[in-house]
Amino acid sequence: MMFDDRAHAGKVLAEKLESFAGENTVVYALPRGGVVLGYEVAKVLKCPLDLVVSRKIGHPMNSEYAVCAVTESSPPICNQFETASIDPGWLESEVLRQKTEIKRRKTLYPSPNISPKGKKAIIIDDGIATGLTLFSAIEEVKAQGPELLIVAVPVSPADTAEKIRGMVDKFICLDIPMVYLGAVGMYYASFPQVSDEEVIALLKEANKK
């Protein structure tokens, strides 16, 4: 399945999530890319758009390949096979660096900081590769006691999709290919970097009174 861009993927996801519309629902998007989809979903569901900030820790030899992911308040979730050969001192410093970046983003972005406790929490991202950042985001939201925890993404590898199903109340994925193409961007005709400025603008627009 090929999406025109993130906004297109968000509109398609929103159609699958309309039954969760209501004042007790909150969309939690992973910045930056997930915010574009989250905006489209929140608009259709007429609910607030908030953030769950999870940062990947890339392999020291390939920063694009995630070996761990971390949120501000949760311990890192790691691929133990990969981290076994990584210097623990380097890994510890990288965890601290990413936690600092999370704090920077939380200060920068005008998110409403809505607690998911007792709410229908929908976590949105633009797609899944290793799944580590999403696993970390799930644990962050789950720890706060939502009534219902939903994850919705456009595309995921089959093995990762199976893991997520065991972690949440409902998993919605538009495409689980038999052979995953290796990168989320391969499933989009247009997949540019999303800027901080775009995230800020979308959050303000989604949550304006």
C-alpha positions in Angstrom: 0.0 0.0 0.0 1.4 3.4 -1.0 0.4 6.7 0.7 0.7 10.1 -1.1 2.1 11.7 2.1 1.6 11.7 5.8 -1.6 13.8 5.6 -3.1 11.2 3.2 -2.1 8.4 5.6 -3.7 10.3 8.5 -7.0 10.7 6.7 -7.2 7.0 5.9 -6.4 6.1 9.5 -9.0 8.6 10.7 -11.7 6.6 8.8 -10.7 3.5 10.7 -10.9 5.3 14.1 -14.2 7.2 13.8 -15.9 4.9 16.2 -13.6 6.2 19.0 -14.7 9.8 18.5 -15.8 11.5 21.8 -14.8 13.9 24.5 -13.1 11.1 26.5 -10.6 10.4 23.6 -7.1 11.9 23.2 -4.8 11.4 20.3 -1.1 11.1 21.3 1.2 11.5 18.3 5.0 10.7 18.2 6.9 13.8 16.9 7.8 14.7 14.5 6.3 12.7 11.7 3.4 11.2 13.6 2.0 14.6 14.4 1.0 15.2 10.8 -1.1 12.0 10.9 -2.3 12.7 14.5 -3.6 16.1 13.4 -5.8 14.5 10.7 -7.1 11.9 13.1 -7.8 14.4 15.9 -9.7 16.7 13.4 -12.0 13.9 12.4 -12.5 12.5 15.9 -13.0 16.1 17.2 -10.6 15.4 20.1 -7.4 16.9 21.5 -4.0 16.3 20.0 -1.2 15.7 22.4 2.3 14.2 22.2 4.1 11.2 23.5 7.8 11.8 23.0 9.9 8.8 22.5 13.4 9.0 21.1 15.4 6.3 19.4 19.0 5.5 20.2 20.8 4.6 17.0 23.6 2.2 16.8 27.0 3.9 17.1 28.0 2.6 13.7 24.7 3.5 12.1 22.6 6.2 13.7 19.5 5.3 11.7 19.3 1.8 13.1 17.6 1.9 16.5 19.0 -0.3 19.2 17.0 1.3 22.1 14.3 3.9 22.6 13.5 6.0 25.6 10.9 8.4 27.0 11.4 11.0 29.7 10.1 9.0 32.6 10.5 5.4 31.5 13.7 3.2 31.3 15.1 2.5 27.9 13.7 -0.4 25.9 16.5 -2.1 24.0 17.3 -4.8 21.5 19.4 -6.9 23.8 21.1 -8.7 21.0 22.4 -5.4 19.6 23.3 -3.7 22.9 25.4 -6.7 24.1 28.3 -5.5 21.9 27.9 -1.8 22.6 30.0 0.0 25.2 27.8 0.5 28.2 29.3 3.9 28.9 28.5 5.2 25.4 24.9 3.8 25.8 24.4 5.5 29.1 25.6 8.9 27.8 23.3 8.5 24.7 20.3 7.7 26.9 21.0 10.9 28.9 21.4 12.9 25.6 18.1 11.7 24.3 16.3 12.4 27.5 17.7 16.0 27.3 16.3 16.2 23.7 12.9 15.0 25.0 12.8 17.8 27.6 13.8 20.3 24.9 11.0 19.2 22.7 8.4 19.2 25.5 9.4 22.8 26.3 9.3 23.8 22.7 6.1 22.2 21.6 2.7 23.7 22.8 1.2 20.4 23.8 -1.8 20.4 26.2 -0.2 17.8 28.5 -3.4 15.8 29.0 -3.2 12.8 31.2 -4.4 9.6 29.6 -5.8 8.3 32.9 -9.3 7.0 32.4 -9.4 8.1 28.7 -9.4 6.4 25.3 -5.8 7.0 24.3 -4.9 6.6 20.7 -1.1 6.5 19.9 -0.3 7.5 16.3 2.9 7.3 14.3 3.7 7.5 10.6 4.9 3.9 10.5 7.0 1.2 12.2 10.4 -0.1 11.5 12.1 -1.7 14.5 9.2 -0.7 16.7 11.4 0.3 19.6 10.2 4.0 19.8 6.6 2.8 19.7 7.2 0.2 22.3 8.6 2.9 24.6 5.7 5.2 23.8 3.2 2.5 24.7 4.8 1.8 28.0 4.8 5.6 28.8 1.1 5.9 28.1 0.1 2.6 29.6 1.7 3.4 32.9 -0.7 6.4 33.3 -3.8 4.2 33.3 -5.9 4.8 30.2 -9.3 3.3 30.0 -8.5 2.0 26.5 -5.1 2.0 24.7 -5.1 2.0 20.9 -2.2 2.1 18.5 -2.9 3.2 14.9 -0.2 3.3 12.2 -0.2 3.1 8.4 2.4 0.3 8.0 4.3 -2.3 10.2 6.4 -5.4 9.7 4.4 -8.5 10.6 6.5 -9.6 13.6 6.4 -6.1 15.2 2.6 -5.9 14.6 2.2 -9.2 16.5 4.2 -7.8 19.5 2.1 -4.6 19.6 -1.2 -6.6 19.6 0.0 -8.1 22.8 0.7 -4.8 24.4 -2.4 -2.8 23.7 -6.2 -3.1 23.7 -6.5 -2.5 20.0 -4.0 -2.3 17.1 -5.0 -0.8 13.8 -2.6 -1.0 10.9 -3.5 -0.2 7.3 -0.8 -2.4 5.7 1.2 -5.4 7.2 3.2 -6.5 4.1 4.5 -10.0 3.9 7.9 -8.7 2.9 8.7 -5.4 4.6 10.7 -2.9 2.5 13.0 -2.0 5.3 12.0 1.7 5.9 8.8 3.5 6.6 9.5 6.1 3.8 9.3 3.4 1.2 5.5 3.3 1.7 5.1 7.1 0.9 5.4 8.9 -2.4 6.4 12.0 -0.5 8.2 11.6 2.9 10.0 14.8 3.8 11.4 15.7 7.2 8.9 17.4 9.5 10.2 20.5 11.1 9.7 21.7 14.7 7.8 24.7 13.2 5.3 22.4 11.5 4.7 20.4 14.7 4.1 23.6 16.6 1.6 24.9 14.0 -0.3 21.6 13.9 -0.6 21.4 17.7 -1.9 25.0 17.9 -4.4 24.5 15.1 -5.6 21.2 16.5 -6.2 22.5 20.0 -7.4 26.0 19.4 -10.6 26.9 21.1 
